Amino acid sequence: MMPKRTGLLAALVALPAALLTVVVSSPVYAADPPAYQIDLAQLNDSGSTGTALLSLRGNALTVWIKSEGLVPGQPSAQHLHGSTDGHDFQCPDGGDDTNGDGILDNTEATVHYGDINISLTESGATDAGSGLAVDRMPVADAQGKVSYKRTITVGQDVVEHIKDLHIVQHGVDRNDNGKYDFEGAGKSELDPKLPQEATAPTNCGVVKGAAVGSVPVGGVETGGGTQDRASFGSVTGAAGAAAVTAAAALVLARRRTVPAAAVAKTGDAA
């Protein structure tokens, strides 16, 4: 028969492992849904760059974008371009200015990055028909930066072909006067009521890879501060360490409260 003191110590030693099991298996630390990172590179010598993250949970697509180098105080039309039927589209470059007018317009670029699949508006509809809804697109701040986040319900075709889609932001200031106007590049080929500067692409990026494991450098805004996926492991590790510390303290406390007579008796038995 196991002595009472030995049994007690064995049970206490096993306690940290049991606590760790509870902590690690907690649903709070379940794996995040797949995420796809996109690095936005300039078009039309705009100097505009950025980083985007696409995250899927079922048919809910969350899009984060942080970009800079946009026209301050002006709306930036932005979309997910590409195909969900197997076509491979990529970002264009300056050499794709086929009419040689010095600006890569949206019609020339669409040959390479495909039609609009989702309009990344801040509110309302997100279909291709909202592609020029500049009143619902994000507006660059005084430093020419855009910070965007929205969750959109998408079709199963988008879920299955998310890696074939990519982000394009639009809007350039060709004549450097701080606004979109017709003097910079004339009328837009998409809508003659809009300046070409408002619809020409300013940057583009394709999906880097699946399940990148972390948000863009510096984190992304989630409404309650920034969150990095790596922190889930950190939190789990900290909780585990706390469990071990607590268990060790419990062992020490129990040892200190064992009656002196019992200690003497145990010593005599040894």
PyMOL commands that set and color helices and strands:
alter all, ss='L'
color gray80, all
select helices_A, chain A and resi 4-24+27-29+94-96+106-113+128-130+134-136+156-160+162-164+182-185+196-199+230-256+260-269
alter helices_A, ss='H'
color red, helices_A
select strands_A, chain A and resi 35-42+49-57+60-68+78-82+116-119+146-153+165-170+201-210
alter strands_A, ss='S'
color yellow, strands_A
deselect
rebuild
show_as cartoon
